[in-house]
Every structure is written in C-alpha cells, then in structure tokens.
Amino acid sequence: MNSFYYYNPTKLVFGKDSVSKLTEYLPKDVKKILLHYGGGSIKKTGLYDQVMALLEEKDVEVLELPGVVPNPKLSLVRQGVKLCKEEGVDFILAVGGGSVIDSAKGIAAGVYAQEDVWDLYVEGEALEKALPIGVVLTIPATGSESSNATVISNEETKQKLGLEDDLLRPVFAILNPELTLTLPERQTFAGIVDILSHVMERYFTNTENVELTDNLCEGTMRAVISNAYRLLKNPNDYDARAEIMLSGTIAHSGILGLGREEDWASHRIGHEITALYGTTHGVTLSMIFPAWMKYVYKENIDRFARFARQVFDIHDNSKTDDEIALMGISAFEGFLRDIHIPTRLKDEGIPYDEFETMAEKCTKNGSVGKFVKINRDDVINILELAK
C-alpha cells in the first residue's frame, strides 16, 4: 500500500426528506447565492419551486444562472464568474447532475483567479481560494457531489480538461433517490457506467497489498451491477436507485483509491471523443473501457482474473487465468449490452477518421495511464479495438 493524504469535508444528507433540510446546511453567513442549474427538468419536477421556497425562508438573495448542458461549456463558466464577481455572490448552489456541479466548481475556482478560468484547467496549479458550493443531486453518475474534481469543455479549442483541488469539494451534498425516478433509461444507465468506470480506474492497479480497497471496489461494483439489473426490471425501484446513488458518491469520493496508484487512461481517451462529438461521458467509457481492457490485460493477468472471479463470479478450474480474465472482460461487455449502452464506436455513429487527432491531443503532454503507460500509438490501437 502506498502512502496517501485524504481529506473530504463534504456533508452527505441522504434520504427522501433530504431536500427539506437544505437551509440547515447552508453556511450561516451566506447573503447572496448563485443558483446554478441546467434546463427545465427541475422546474417540471417541482424541485425548483421547493428549493426557491426554502431559500426564501432563509432570507437570502438568489441570482440564477441556468443553461448548463451535458459536458459543461467554458462559455457559461466564464459568464458565471463574471456574474459572481459583479454581484458579490458568496455561495453557489448547484441543483442537477455532474455537469451542473462541474460547471459550478469551475465558477467557484474562477472567481478568485487572477487569470482566465480556463488557464486554471490548462495549468493545473493549486487554488488559493474558491467560492463554497452546495449540491442538490439529481443524476447519480459523476460523483462530483463530493469529489475534488471538475471537467469543462472548451468549445473554441475542442478540448475537455479537468481540474482537481480540495477547495472544490462541496460543503454539502443532498442526495434524494426519489429525484432520479424521472430520469430516462439511457441517462440512468449511462450514469451507472460512469460510476463503474470511477471504480475501475482505481481497481486496475499494479499496487500490491491493497486488500481493503480491493474488497471495497469489488463490493461497490457488485452492488452497482446487481441494482442495475433491478432497475431494468423496475425503473421505479426506490431501493435500487438508493444503492446506485450512494455508490456513485462513494465511487468518486477518493475512498476507493486510498493507497493505490490509479489509472485514468480510459477517461482521458473518452474525453477526446466527447470534445469532438459531444458524446455522453458514460457512453464514451462504455465504448473505450472494454477496448482498453483487452489491450492491457496481459500486463497483470492476475488482476483481471480476480475481477472476473470477484465481480462476475466466474469460477472454472478447467480454465487458465488468462482465459478467466478474458471471460471477465466479456462478462463486462455483456452487462453493458444488457443495459442497452453502446460498446462500439459504430453503435454510436462515431466516425473513424479522427483517431490520430484524438491520440495527439490525448498524449500532448506525454503518456496517459498508470496501469500501463499509453502513448499516441496505443491510443490509436485502443480506438481501433473499439470500432
């Protein structure tokens, strides 16, 4: 196990009545809030009215910045930074999924920056200060509700970059699984793939003697997969949605990666697909992860064989570890097909003529990944496998 530092101050408020407790967790000295959200879904469900009524009771001034789209855009983040500076906003409340939260974090980071907010993502330097944010989560997927990370897309340069800093961890996150009951099937299951990918980026490691977090990772993956099948049968299964929502938070809170070297090559490659084609993040991962697994599994066959046995319960004494490992990868692909999520670029209509461009951008600053260092040619080979 490697040495590590871990800090996570986010208060998790979970349950059917959690939204009603919103004002209990707002900092006492908040005077002016930026309410940040996406389109009209929170208004259709009544969540917007509930949140506004609670804030009115708190007697705080509320400014609104709607318009967040999937794969949040730099232009809206810049607009939010400008608004917060001009109006003296002292707290951001993000109501929505990972895109809304990531956009809010970008604004929070940019308010105190001396340079343009995009420079923070490019340079990746530690923040000195950020506006505090709170979250009312509506889509379990990215885990941004308690993570230290934000990912933003630059429409002009066609780049999708991340920024990590503990100052970006929300003050609180309100998690009511009932809010996810209205999600479309594709959004629900793309989010589930995102959750699994956050676990797998940590699980596939060459770090030894990490038994505790191995078991935590495997338990989380089993819980997500079994409850995904429950949701296939009954999309209104509250208990299954509760398991998925909590799993999403745990998956990207940092707990599962303690003491282990993490990978993240699949995410980096997936970001390039999103940057060019606007593809849903979870869908890019469902297409790339199986290809990455096939490309690198021989680096540590024991790890992949364990994945097959512990996550998909594949036990066959007549098979070699190599064969068991491949059976595990096949089982993962089978799960993705079962939940109706694409496993090939062709399934999503992604063309094959920009592989070199994506590979160049992905490895612009050097190789990506830690399980196996992935260079430009490797990225192209993985994309070829994903066709």
C-alpha positions in Angstrom: 0.0 0.0 0.0 1.3 3.5 -0.9 1.4 6.5 1.4 -1.5 8.9 1.0 -3.2 12.1 2.1 -7.0 12.2 2.2 -9.4 15.0 3.0 -13.2 15.1 2.3 -15.3 17.7 4.2 -18.5 17.2 2.2 -21.5 16.5 4.4 -23.8 13.9 2.8 -27.6 14.4 3.5 -29.3 11.3 2.2 -33.0 10.3 2.0 -36.5 11.1 0.9 -36.7 14.1 3.1 -33.2 15.4 2.5 -34.1 18.4 0.2 -36.2 19.9 3.0 -33.1 20.1 5.1 -31.3 22.4 2.6 -31.2 25.5 4.7 -29.8 23.6 7.8 -26.6 23.1 5.9 -26.1 26.5 4.3 -23.3 28.4 6.0 -24.8 30.9 8.5 -23.2 34.0 6.9 -24.4 33.4 3.3 -26.1 36.6 1.9 -26.2 36.1 -1.8 -26.5 32.7 -3.6 -26.0 31.8 -7.3 -28.5 29.1 -8.1 -26.9 27.1 -11.0 -28.9 24.5 -12.9 -29.5 23.1 -16.4 -32.7 23.2 -18.5 -36.3 22.9 -17.4 -36.3 19.5 -15.8 -36.0 20.8 -12.2 -39.0 23.1 -12.9 -41.1 20.3 -14.4 -40.5 18.1 -11.3 -41.2 20.8 -8.8 -37.7 20.7 -7.4 -37.0 24.3 -8.4 -40.1 25.6 -6.6 -39.1 23.6 -3.5 -35.6 24.9 -3.4 -36.7 28.5 -4.0 -39.2 28.4 -1.2 -36.6 27.1 1.2 -34.2 29.8 0.2 -36.9 32.5 0.6 -37.4 31.3 4.2 -33.7 31.7 4.7 -34.0 35.3 3.6 -31.0 35.2 1.2 -30.8 36.9 -2.2 -30.8 34.5 -5.1 -29.3 35.0 -8.5 -30.0 32.4 -11.2 -27.7 31.0 -13.9 -29.5 28.2 -15.9 -28.4 26.7 -19.1 -25.8 24.0 -18.2 -25.7 21.3 -20.8 -24.1 17.8 -20.8 -20.3 18.2 -21.0 -20.5 21.7 -19.5 -19.2 24.6 -21.5 -16.4 27.1 -20.7 -18.5 30.0 -22.0 -21.2 29.5 -19.3 -18.5 29.1 -16.6 -17.0 32.5 -17.7 -20.4 34.0 -17.6 -20.9 32.7 -14.1 -17.5 34.0 -12.9 -18.4 37.5 -14.3 -21.8 37.4 -12.6 -20.4 36.3 -9.2 -17.7 39.0 -9.2 -20.1 41.8 -10.2 -22.8 40.8 -7.8 -20.7 39.8 -4.8 -22.0 36.2 -4.7 -20.7 34.3 -1.6 -22.2 30.8 -2.3 -23.1 28.7 -5.3 -25.9 26.1 -5.1 -25.7 23.5 -7.9 -29.0 21.8 -8.5 -28.6 19.0 -11.0 -26.2 16.3 -12.1 -22.4 16.2 -12.7 -22.4 18.7 -15.5 -24.1 21.3 -13.3 -21.8 20.6 -10.4 -18.7 20.7 -12.6 -19.8 24.0 -14.0 -20.4 25.4 -10.5 -16.9 24.2 -9.4 -15.4 26.0 -12.5 -17.2 29.2 -11.5 -16.1 28.8 -7.8 -12.5 28.4 -8.9 -12.6 31.3 -11.4 -14.0 34.0 -9.1 -10.7 34.4 -7.2 -8.3 33.6 -10.1 -6.0 36.3 -11.4 -6.1 34.8 -14.9 -8.9 33.5 -17.1 -10.6 30.5 -15.6 -9.6 28.2 -18.5 -5.9 28.8 -17.6 -6.6 27.0 -14.3 -7.6 23.9 -16.2 -4.6 24.1 -18.6 -2.0 24.8 -15.9 -3.5 22.6 -13.1 -1.9 24.6 -10.3 -3.2 24.6 -6.8 -6.0 27.1 -6.0 -5.5 29.7 -3.3 -9.3 30.3 -2.7 -12.6 29.3 -4.2 -16.3 30.1 -3.5 -18.0 27.5 -1.4 -20.7 25.4 -3.1 -23.5 23.1 -2.1 -25.3 20.5 -4.2 -28.7 19.0 -4.7 -28.0 16.0 -6.8 -30.5 14.8 -9.4 -28.4 12.4 -11.5 -26.1 9.8 -9.9 -23.1 9.4 -12.2 -20.0 11.6 -12.0 -19.6 11.6 -8.2 -18.8 15.3 -8.5 -21.0 15.9 -5.5 -18.2 15.0 -3.1 -15.1 14.8 -5.3 -12.4 17.4 -5.7 -12.6 17.4 -9.5 -14.3 19.4 -12.2 -14.2 18.8 -16.0 -15.1 21.5 -18.5 -15.3 21.6 -22.4 -13.8 24.5 -24.3 -16.0 25.0 -27.4 -13.3 27.0 -29.2 -10.4 24.7 -28.9 -12.4 21.4 -28.8 -10.6 20.4 -25.5 -12.1 18.8 -22.5 -9.9 19.2 -19.4 -10.1 18.6 -15.7 -9.0 20.5 -12.6 -8.6 19.0 -9.1 -8.3 20.8 -5.8 -9.7 20.1 -2.4 -11.2 23.6 -2.3 -13.6 22.4 -4.9 -15.2 19.7 -2.6 -18.8 20.8 -1.9 -19.7 21.9 1.6 -22.7 19.6 1.5 -24.5 17.3 -1.0 -28.2 16.5 -0.7 -29.0 13.0 -2.1 -32.7 12.1 -2.6 -33.0 9.0 -4.7 -36.6 9.9 -5.5 -35.3 12.7 -7.7 -33.9 10.1 -10.0 -37.2 8.4 -10.7 -38.0 10.6 -13.7 -34.6 10.0 -15.5 -34.8 8.5 -19.0 -33.4 4.9 -19.2 -30.4 5.9 -21.2 -29.4 8.6 -18.8 -29.8 6.3 -15.8 -27.6 3.6 -17.3 -25.0 5.9 -18.8 -24.7 7.2 -15.3 -24.2 3.7 -14.0 -21.4 3.1 -16.5 -19.8 6.3 -15.3 -20.0 5.1 -11.7 -18.4 1.7 -12.6 -15.7 3.4 -14.5 -14.7 5.5 -11.5 -14.3 2.3 -9.5 -12.4 0.5 -12.3 -9.9 3.4 -12.8 -8.9 2.7 -9.3 -9.3 -1.0 -9.2 -7.0 -1.8 -12.1 -3.7 -1.1 -10.4 -0.3 -2.7 -10.0 -0.1 -1.6 -6.4 0.2 -4.6 -4.1 -1.1 -5.2 -0.6 -4.3 -3.2 -1.0 -6.7 -5.9 0.2 -9.1 -3.5 2.0 -9.7 -1.2 -1.0 -9.7 -4.2 -3.4 -12.7 -5.5 -1.4 -14.4 -2.1 -1.2 -14.0 -1.7 -5.0 -15.3 -5.2 -5.7 -18.3 -4.7 -3.4 -19.2 -1.4 -5.0 -19.1 -2.9 -8.5 -21.2 -5.9 -7.5 -23.7 -3.6 -5.8 -23.9 -1.3 -8.9 -24.3 -4.2 -11.3 -26.9 -6.1 -9.3 -29.0 -3.0 -8.8 -28.7 -2.0 -12.4 -30.5 -5.3 -13.3 -33.1 -4.5 -10.7 -33.8 -1.1 -12.4 -34.1 -2.9 -15.8 -37.0 -4.8 -14.3 -38.5 -2.0 -12.4 -37.3 1.6 -13.1 -39.4 2.8 -10.1 -37.5 0.6 -7.6 -36.5 3.2 -4.9 -34.2 0.9 -3.0 -32.2 0.1 -6.2 -31.9 3.8 -7.0 -30.8 4.5 -3.5 -28.0 1.9 -3.8 -26.9 3.4 -7.2 -27.0 7.0 -5.8 -24.8 6.2 -2.8 -22.5 4.0 -4.9 -22.0 7.0 -7.3 -20.9 9.2 -4.4 -18.6 6.6 -2.9 -17.1 5.7 -6.2 -15.5 9.1 -6.8 -15.1 10.4 -3.2 -11.5 9.2 -3.2 -12.0 6.4 -0.6 -11.7 3.6 -3.1 -8.3 4.8 -4.3 -6.6 5.2 -0.9 -3.0 3.8 -1.1 -3.3 2.7 -4.7 -1.9 4.0 -7.9 -4.9 4.9 -10.2 -5.0 4.7 -14.0 -7.5 7.2 -15.8 -6.3 6.4 -19.3 -9.8 5.4 -20.4 -11.2 8.7 -19.1 -8.6 10.7 -21.0 -9.4 8.9 -24.2 -13.1 9.2 -23.6 -12.8 13.0 -23.1 -11.3 13.3 -26.6 -14.4 11.6 -28.1 -16.7 13.9 -26.1 -14.7 17.0 -27.1 -15.1 16.3 -30.8 -18.6 14.7 -31.0 -20.4 15.8 -27.8 -20.9 12.1 -26.9 -22.3 11.4 -23.4 -19.5 10.8 -21.0 -20.7 7.4 -19.7 -21.2 6.2 -23.3 -17.7 7.1 -24.3 -16.5 5.0 -21.3 -18.7 2.1 -22.3 -17.0 2.1 -25.7 -13.5 2.6 -24.6 -13.1 0.6 -21.3 -13.7 -2.8 -22.9 -11.2 -2.0 -25.6 -8.6 -0.7 -23.1 -9.1 -3.9 -21.0 -8.4 -6.1 -24.0 -5.4 -4.1 -24.9 -3.7 -4.1 -21.4 -4.9 -7.1 -19.5 -1.7 -9.2 -20.1 0.2 -6.5 -18.0 -1.4 -8.1 -14.9 -3.5 -11.1 -15.7 -3.9 -11.9 -12.0 -5.7 -8.6 -11.5 -8.1 -9.2 -14.4 -8.7 -12.8 -13.4 -9.6 -11.5 -9.9 -12.0 -9.0 -11.5 -13.7 -11.9 -13.3 -14.0 -14.1 -10.2 -14.9 -11.4 -7.6 -17.2 -9.2 -9.6 -18.8 -11.6 -12.1 -18.5 -14.8 -10.1 -16.7 -16.6 -12.9 -15.1 -19.8 -11.5 -13.9 -22.6 -13.7 -11.0 -24.7 -12.6 -10.5 -26.0 -16.1 -9.6 -22.5 -17.4 -6.3 -20.7 -17.2 -6.1 -17.3 -15.5 -5.7 -15.8 -19.0 -8.9 -17.4 -20.1 -10.7 -16.4 -16.9 -9.5 -12.8 -17.4 -10.9 -12.7 -21.0 -14.2 -14.2 -19.7 -14.4 -11.3 -17.2 -14.0 -8.7 -19.9 -16.6 -10.5 -22.0 -19.0 -10.5 -19.0 -18.5 -6.8 -18.5 -19.3 -6.2 -22.2 -22.4 -8.4 -21.8 -23.5 -6.3 -18.9 -23.2 -3.2 -21.0 -25.3 -4.7 -23.7 -27.9 -5.8 -21.2 -28.4 -2.3 -20.0 -28.6 -1.1 -23.6 -25.5 1.0 -23.7 -23.2 1.0 -26.8 -19.9 -1.0 -26.6 -18.6 0.0 -30.0 -17.9 3.4 -31.7 -20.0 2.3 -34.6 -23.0 1.8 -32.3 -22.9 5.5 -31.5 -22.1 6.6 -35.1 -18.6 7.8 -34.2 -16.5 8.1 -37.3 -13.0 6.6 -37.6 -11.3 9.5 -39.4 -10.1 11.4 -36.3 -8.2 8.7 -34.4 -4.9 10.4 -35.0 -6.2 13.8 -33.9 -7.6 12.3 -30.7 -4.5 10.4 -30.0 -2.3 13.5 -30.5 -4.5 15.6 -28.2 -4.8 12.9 -25.6 -1.0 12.4 -25.3 0.0 16.0 -26.0 1.7 16.2 -22.6 3.1 12.7 -22.6 1.7 9.2 -22.0 -1.5 8.7 -20.1 -2.5 6.0 -17.6 -0.5 4.2 -14.8 -1.6 0.6 -15.1 0.1 0.7 -18.5 1.5 3.9 -19.9 -0.5 4.6 -23.0 1.2 6.6 -25.8 -0.1 8.1 -29.0 0.1 4.8 -31.0 -1.5 2.9 -28.1 -4.5 5.3 -28.1 -4.9 4.7 -31.8 -4.8 0.9 -31.2 -7.4 1.2 -28.4 -9.7 3.2 -30.7 -9.2 0.6 -33.4 -10.3 -2.1 -30.9 -13.3 0.0 -30.0 -14.5 0.2 -33.6 
